[in-house]
Amino acid sequence: MRQTTGIVLIVEDNRSLAETLGNYLESQGFDVDYAADGLEGYRLAAENHYDAIVLDGNLPRLDGLEVCRRLRGEARNSTPVIMLTARDTLDDKLAGLDNGADDYLTKPFAAQELDARLRAVMRRNRKELGQQVLTVGDLVFDPASHRVTRAGQELMVSPIGTKLLHILMRESPRVVTRREIEGEIWGTSLPDSDTLRSHLYNLRKVIDKGFDTPLLHTVQSAGYRMADLARPVQKTAAAQPAASADPIAA
């Protein structure tokens, strides 16, 4: 089975350019999704998990700067964003960075350079945010492999359950509100009132059933927390470390 380098969303209204970039990235092991306008790009980015987003600055329906601003604000989405632009002024670059972009590429550029920059922002993001082994009590979660164990026993957790676990263990022992959880998992497309409760019920069965000490707690009228209340809470994190070309123009 092919090992995926990462999942990338390309938001670009120039179909030829998008396909050229996508074909190259796929040849380098990436999985690629596409959006041809800003609104569709925002919807896909808010509703799905991507390792990075390649975002054109000049898009129909919603420009790239606004897409980036909304992702960082409304959707609370921290996925790395590389902005593409035909303009190479300092003001343009600062505008992109000020609205939440992580890096900036000016057209024309080589596909190999985009590949290298994608790997760099993904590596940095994984080190800073996502790819740390989390421990609460005897529960251990490795986001890089999605492996969950408790007292040395491997547990099978659903995809949504894995996202819930990551949020709660990352924030442990803080109480996380329902709104925070729903916003991080589903973005602006909020589920019905019973969806989160059902996923938490299923997660609790997996990580707490059969063990002496419950770790997942509901805090009435406040939210949820992951903590071993039978002893001082510990959360440890061990960081996991993780191709000359013709330029491509719009």
N, C-alpha and C positions, 0 to 999 in steps of 0.2 A: 504493500500500500504506500502511495506517495505521501511523504511528510510535508505538511503545509508550512511554508515560511511565515505566513500571516494572511489575514483577510483584510483586503483593502477596498474601500469605496472610492470610485472615481466619479466626481461630479463635474462634468464638462459637456458643454453644448455642442462642441465641435466633434461630430461623430467619428471622423477619420482620426483625429488626434486621440480621442478616447480609446478607440480600438487599437491603435498603434501602441499606446502605453499599456493597455490591458494585455495585449498579446505578449508583449515583452515581459511584463511582470509575471504572467502565468508561466512563461518559459523559465522563469527563475524560482518557481515554486510557490508563488502567491496564488490565492483565490481572489477573484475580482468581481465586484458588483458595480453596476453603472447607474447613474442618474443623469438626465439631460437638462435639468433645470434646478433652480435653487430650492423650490418647495419640495420637489420629489427627493432631492438630496437630503434636505433637513428631515423629512419623514423617515427615510431609510436609516439615517444616522441615529435618530432618536429612538427608533423602535428595535434596532438590531445591534449586535455586538460587532465592532470592527477593530482591528488592531491599529489602523491608521486611515485617514481620509485625505485624498488628493482633491483639492477644491479650487476650481477656477474662480477668479475674482469677478469676472464679467459674465453673469448668468441671467437668463430670462426668468421672470416671475419673482425671483428673490436673489439679490446679488450675493456674491461670496462673503463679503464682509458681514452682511446681515445674517447669513446662515451661520457663520462662525460665532457671532455675538449671541444668537439665540441658543445655539448648542451649549455654550458656556453658561448662559444665564437660565433661560426657561427650562431646558432639558437637563441641566447640571451634568453635561456630558464632557468627560475629560479626554476623549479619544484624541491622539495626536493629529494635528491638521497641518498639511503642507499646502500653502497657497500658491497658485499659478497666476502669473500676470504677464501682460505684454508691456507693462510700464515699469521702468527701472529707476524710479525716483525714490529718494529717501523718504519722502512723505508717504508714498504708497506702501513702502515696506513697514514703516512705523504704524500706519493705519491697520495693516493686517496683524501685526504683532500685538497692538493695543486691543484688538478685538478677539484675541485668543489664539491666533495661529502660532504654531510652534516653529515653523520654518517657512522659507520663501524661495520660490524658483522663478526666474524671469525667462520668458520665451524669447528666442529658441533655447532649448536645453537638450542634453543627451539623456536618453532613457536610462543609461547606466548611472547617471548622476542622481536621477530620481530614485532609482533602486537603492543606491548607497544612502541617500538621505532618509528614505523610508526605514531602512534597517537601523539607522542611528536614532531616529525619534522613537521607534518601537523599543529598542534596547533601553533607552533612557527612561521611557515610560514604565516599562516592566520593572526596572530597578526601583524607581521612585514610588510607584503606586501599586502595581498589581502582583508582582511575582515574588512575594515574600511568604515564607512558610509561617503560618499563624498557629499559635497554640493557646488554648484556653483549657485549664485543667488538664485532663488526659486526652482531650480532643485536638487532633492535628489536621490542618488543611494546607495542602500545597496547591496554590492556584495555577502554577505552571503545568502540572499534570492532572489537576482536578482530583487528586487522590485524597480521600478522607479516611482517617483512622481514629478509633477511640480505644484506649487501653491496648493498643497494638492490633486491634481487630479492624480490618478494612470494611468500610461501609459504602453502600451504593446509594448515591444521592441523585435526584433528578436534576435536569439542567436549571430549572428555576430555583430548586432547593439549593443548588450550588451557589447561585448568585446571592440568595438570602444568607447562606452560611458565610460567604465572603464578607458581605456588608456587616453582619452582626459580630463576626470575629475580629474584623478590622477595627471596629469601633468599641469593642469590649474594653471596659465594663460599662460604657456609656449606654443610656437608654436611647434607642433610635425610634423616632416617630414613624407612624404609619405613612405619613406623607413623604418623608425622606426615602423610605424603602420603595414605595410605589414610583416615585419620581426617578430614582436611579435605575430601577429595573424596566419600567414601562414608559418612561419619559412622559410626554403629554397625552399619550393614549392610555389613560388610566382604566384599569379593569373594574368590574362591578365589585360591590362591597364584600362579597364572600370569597373572592379569588385569593386575596392575600391570606385570609384566615385559613383557607383550605391548604395552601402551600405550607404555611407554618405548622399546621396540624400534622401534615405528612412528614415534614422535616423533624419535628419533635419525636415522632414515632421512630424514625431512623436513628437519631443520635442519642436519645435518652432511654428508650425502651430497653429493658434488660440490664440497665446500669444503675448503680446505687444512688448516684448523685445527679439530679437534673441540672442541665446547663442552660437550656433555653427557657427564659422566663417572660411572662406577660406582665407588664406593669400597668395596672388599671388606669385608664384615661391618660396614659403617657406614651406607651409604645412597647418596645420589646428590647430585651438585652440578653447577651450571651455572657454568662459568668458562672464560676464555681463558687457559690455562696457559702460552701462549707469550709473554705479556707481563703486566705488572701489571694485576690485575683492576680494571675500572671498572664501576660501576653508577650510572647517572644517573637521576634522576626529575624530570620536569617536570609539575607539577600541571595537570590539565585542569579548567577551570571547568564546569563543567557547561553563587477565584471567589467578601447578608443572608439569613439562613437561619433556618428553624425548627429548634429543638433536637430531637435524636433521643434517645429514652430507651429503656431496655431493656424 
